Amino acid sequence: MRVFITGASGFIGRAVVTELLKAGHQVVGLARSEKAASVISWLGAGIQRGDLDDLDSIRVGVKNADAVIHLANKHDWANPAESNRAERAAVQTISDTLAGTDRPFLLASGLAGFNLDRPVTEHDPNPAVGPNSPRGGAENLALEYAERGVHVVVVRFAPTVHGAEDHGFVSLIAQNSRRHGAVRYPGDGANRWAAVHRFDAAQLVRLGLENAQPGTILHAVAEESVPIRTIAEVLAERLDLPTQSTPAEQLVAELGFVGYALSGDWAATSHITRDLLNWQPTGPTLLEDIAAGHYDQP
Ligand SMILES: NC(=O)c1ccc[n+]([C@@H]2O[C@H](COP(=O)([O-])OP(=O)(O)OC[C@H]3O[C@@H](n4cnc5c(N)ncnc54)[C@H](OP(=O)(O)O)[C@@H]3O)[C@@H](O)[C@H]2O)c1
């Protein structure tokens, strides 16, 4: 397939590009800068110049492709409303452009905010509904298009997709810990995160693109539930810092979205995904990746 990918130059996107090329697909990545274009070219993919704020550039990429993977996100932690707006607009534009075709559209989603007292499954509806909700309610918006015949597949990534070059939550927590002089965790640190290695996540994206039926929700989750306190302890040992229990409200006040994430209880299962696509994650665990030193550098 000729696959158009937004976010191709990102942490997950780069792994997805490599995974797709290895499997014999053609790939074109959206690039908003020379730097992003050179990263995508270096991986061996073609370029569509454009930006999330230039919806025409996205329309062109979608029209010229057999399938679309949407991974770009502004991740503007200081202005989440703008990230959410852009996310919703991109998903709406891609879905409208694909209406009336049977071309697959796979989009990234997350596992925050479900607030269940058990791990989230693929059958649990995402509580983010409407433009003012997290990610602009893009998952539910896309699933509405699935009901109207667009071949939508949702991939909910674990809150930490980890590995070398990760600059997501664990990396931000490591940076904050160095500044603060301790690795902080909320309360007793019993809250949990699901986790997945970047290469396993990329393989799942490819399998979902090739095989998932319209309307499928997939969980990119290799480890169901890693306690935050354990993550803090392994990180502290690696960074040669003490750990420190801190009230969750203080972490949120000081660290914003990162503090909210650190305090989240975001466990999830992936039995349904594994059975559906015969996906068997094999990558290192989160704790192995931390212990290997991938979060050592500022
Ligand atoms: N990584 C995780 O742990 C994790 C967990 C849950 C969900 N997710 C979701 O998975 C998706 C991919 O995450 P990631 O970790 O790969 O993110 P990332 O490394 O931050 O990459 C973001 C990508 O979006 C692009 N982008 C940002 N703003 C843009 C704009 N205005 N116009 C066009 N492109 C723009 C970036 O391009 P540049 O290279 O030009 O900056 C980059 O390619 C995101 O939706 C993310 O929220 C990730």
The ligand as a MOL file (V3000), in Angstrom:
LIG
                    3D

  0  0  0     0  0            999 V3000
M  V30 BEGIN CTAB
M  V30 COUNTS 48 52 0 0 0
M  V30 BEGIN ATOM
M  V30 1 N 4.8510 8.3100 22.9720 0
M  V30 2 C 3.9310 7.9430 23.8590 0
M  V30 3 O 4.2750 7.4640 24.9590 0
M  V30 4 C 2.4570 8.0800 23.5240 0
M  V30 5 C 1.5190 7.5970 24.4410 0
M  V30 6 C 0.1580 7.7220 24.1540 0
M  V30 7 C -0.2500 8.3280 22.9580 0
M  V30 8 N 0.6960 8.7980 22.1000 0 CHG=1
M  V30 9 C 0.2480 9.4480 20.8530 0
M  V30 10 O 0.8450 8.8280 19.7270 0
M  V30 11 C 1.0760 9.8080 18.7100 0
M  V30 12 C 2.5570 9.8090 18.3180 0
M  V30 13 O 3.3060 10.1190 19.5020 0
M  V30 14 P 4.8870 10.3500 19.4700 0
M  V30 15 O 5.3910 9.9430 20.8020 0
M  V30 16 O 5.4930 9.7530 18.2660 0 CHG=-1
M  V30 17 O 4.9400 11.9470 19.3770 0
M  V30 18 P 6.1800 12.8840 19.0350 0
M  V30 19 O 7.4730 12.1500 19.0940 0
M  V30 20 O 6.0360 14.1060 19.8630 0
M  V30 21 O 5.9430 13.2620 17.5100 0
M  V30 22 C 4.9500 14.1760 17.1420 0
M  V30 23 C 4.9040 14.2620 15.6350 0
M  V30 24 O 3.9050 15.2240 15.2780 0
M  V30 25 C 4.5140 16.1750 14.4120 0
M  V30 26 N 3.9030 17.4810 14.5950 0
M  V30 27 C 3.8210 18.2120 15.7260 0
M  V30 28 N 3.2160 19.3760 15.4750 0
M  V30 29 C 2.9240 19.3950 14.1580 0
M  V30 30 C 2.3130 20.3350 13.3030 0
M  V30 31 N 1.8890 21.5280 13.7390 0
M  V30 32 N 2.1680 19.9980 11.9850 0
M  V30 33 C 2.6070 18.8000 11.5060 0
M  V30 34 N 3.2020 17.8700 12.2840 0
M  V30 35 C 3.3600 18.1740 13.5890 0
M  V30 36 C 5.9890 16.2080 14.8070 0
M  V30 37 O 6.7500 16.7660 13.7520 0
M  V30 38 P 8.2070 17.4140 14.0050 0
M  V30 39 O 9.1990 16.2930 13.8290 0
M  V30 40 O 8.3160 18.4430 12.9430 0
M  V30 41 O 8.2410 17.9790 15.4010 0
M  V30 42 C 6.2300 14.7180 15.0150 0
M  V30 43 O 6.3890 14.0700 13.7870 0
M  V30 44 C 0.5870 11.1410 19.2780 0
M  V30 45 O -0.7440 11.3430 18.9190 0
M  V30 46 C 0.6820 10.8970 20.7750 0
M  V30 47 O -0.1560 11.7440 21.5290 0
M  V30 48 C 2.0310 8.6860 22.3440 0
M  V30 END ATOM
M  V30 BEGIN BOND
M  V30 1 1 1 2
M  V30 2 2 2 3
M  V30 3 1 2 4
M  V30 4 1 4 5
M  V30 5 2 4 48
M  V30 6 2 5 6
M  V30 7 1 6 7
M  V30 8 2 7 8
M  V30 9 1 8 9
M  V30 10 1 8 48
M  V30 11 1 9 10
M  V30 12 1 9 46
M  V30 13 1 10 11
M  V30 14 1 11 12
M  V30 15 1 11 44
M  V30 16 1 12 13
M  V30 17 1 13 14
M  V30 18 2 14 15
M  V30 19 1 14 16
M  V30 20 1 14 17
M  V30 21 1 17 18
M  V30 22 2 18 19
M  V30 23 1 18 20
M  V30 24 1 18 21
M  V30 25 1 21 22
M  V30 26 1 22 23
M  V30 27 1 23 24
M  V30 28 1 23 42
M  V30 29 1 24 25
M  V30 30 1 25 26
M  V30 31 1 25 36
M  V30 32 1 26 27
M  V30 33 1 26 35
M  V30 34 2 27 28
M  V30 35 1 28 29
M  V30 36 1 29 30
M  V30 37 2 29 35
M  V30 38 1 30 31
M  V30 39 2 30 32
M  V30 40 1 32 33
M  V30 41 2 33 34
M  V30 42 1 34 35
M  V30 43 1 36 37
M  V30 44 1 36 42
M  V30 45 1 37 38
M  V30 46 2 38 39
M  V30 47 1 38 40
M  V30 48 1 38 41
M  V30 49 1 42 43
M  V30 50 1 44 45
M  V30 51 1 44 46
M  V30 52 1 46 47
M  V30 END BOND
M  V30 END CTAB
M  END
